[in-house]
Amino acid sequence: MPGTDAFSRVYWDAAAQGRLLLRRCRADGCGAAHHYPREFCPRCWSEDVAWEEASGRATLYTWSVVHRNDLPPFGERVPYVAAVVDLAEGPRMMTEVVDCPEADLRIGMPLRVRFRTGAGVGAGTAPAVAVPVFGPA
């Protein structure tokens, strides 16, 4: 499960509050948003990046239904939909699609962020974290 450190703490604290954060470059002529959060812009390499709250809107880019996964906690969830979504702000994000039958999945379908918390999210004695997942809009 995700580990937190001093840099990512802001991201995970926001997720616990039901907010999805991105990083956006503030360099002149760039302005690119990116996810996963990094301390530099992957487009222009500027270190002038800041946290920004995302709208939570996305569209489905691609997916795969996972029927077997022996790693905890994923084995308890099979089958599940591993997916890549296009966030409204531009970046692509690996995630999971929830609350949607496999037969209803369509490339380009509108999705909204949700957050999975509770059992199976925290690691060992570490506090549980909220993980962003997406469901039908």
N, C-alpha and C positions, 0 to 999 in steps of 0.2 A: 504494500500500500504506500501511498505517497509519504515521503519524509518531509519534514519541515526544517528550515534553517532560518538564519537571520534575514536573508534576502526574500525567501518565499513566504515568510510569516504573514506579510500584508495580504498576499493572495489567499492563503488558507483562512485567515481571519474574516476576510470579506465573504468567502464561500460559506462560512459558518453562519453568516448573517443573510444568506440568500442572494449574494451579489457576485457576479462574474466579472473579474478584472482582466484587462489586457495591458500591454505596454505599447505606448505610442512614441515614435521618434519626434523630437522637437527640433531637429536640425533643419536649417534653411533648405528648402527644395525637396525635402523628403516627406516627413509626416506619416510614414508607414506604421500601421498597427501590426503587432505580431503576437502570436501565441504559439508555443509555450513562453512564459515570461523569461526574459534574459536581461542582463545588465547592459546590453548593447543592441543596436539595431542590426538585424541580419541583412538588411538591404544596403545600408550605406556605412555601417560599422561605427556610427556615432555612439558615444556613451551618454548623449543627452536624450534620455528616454524617461518617460514618466508613466505612472499608473493611471489608468482610465477605466471607468465603469462601462462595461459593454451593455448593449440593449437587451441581450438574452435571446435575440432572434437569430435563427439560422435556417439553412436549407440543407437537405440531405444530399451529400455528394456521392457517397458509396457506402456499402455495408456488407457484412458477412454474418451469417448466423452461426454461432459457435455451439456445437452440440457436445463437445467433450473438452474439458479442461481440468486437469488434476491438481492445479495449484490452488491453495486456499486464498481467498474465499470464493473463487470463481466456480469451483466444482459444485457448490451449493446452488448456483444460479442458472446452470445450463437448462435449456438453451437460452442464450442471450444474444443481443444484436450489437456486435462491435461495429462502430461506424466512424466515418469521417464526415464532418459537417463544415459548411462554409458559413462562418459567422457574418452577420450583417455588416460588420465593420471591415471585412475583407479577409482576415486570416482563416486558414483551415485548422480544424481541431479534431484530434482523435478523442472519441467518447463512446458512449453507449446510448442506444435508443431504447426507451422504456415505454410501457403502456401503449404499445402499438402491435397488433398482430402482424406477423411476417407478411401475410398476403396483402396488407395495406401499405407496405413500404413502397415508395416511389422516389426515384431520383428527382431532386428539386422540391420535394414536399416541404412545406413550412414547419419548423420546429421551434420550441421554446425551451430555455434552460430550466432544469429542475435540479435539486441537490439530493444526493443519497447520503444519509447519515445513519448512525447507529451501528448495530451488530455487523461485524465483518468489515468495517471500514477502518477502524483504528488498528494499529499493529502492536501486539503484545500489551504492555502496560501503558503505552503512549495514549494520549487522549484521542478520541475518535475525531476524524476530520469529515467535512462535507465535501463530496466529490461531485463536480458538475456532470450531469447526464442530460439528455434531451428527450422530450416527448412531443407528440403532435401539438401544433399551435391551436 
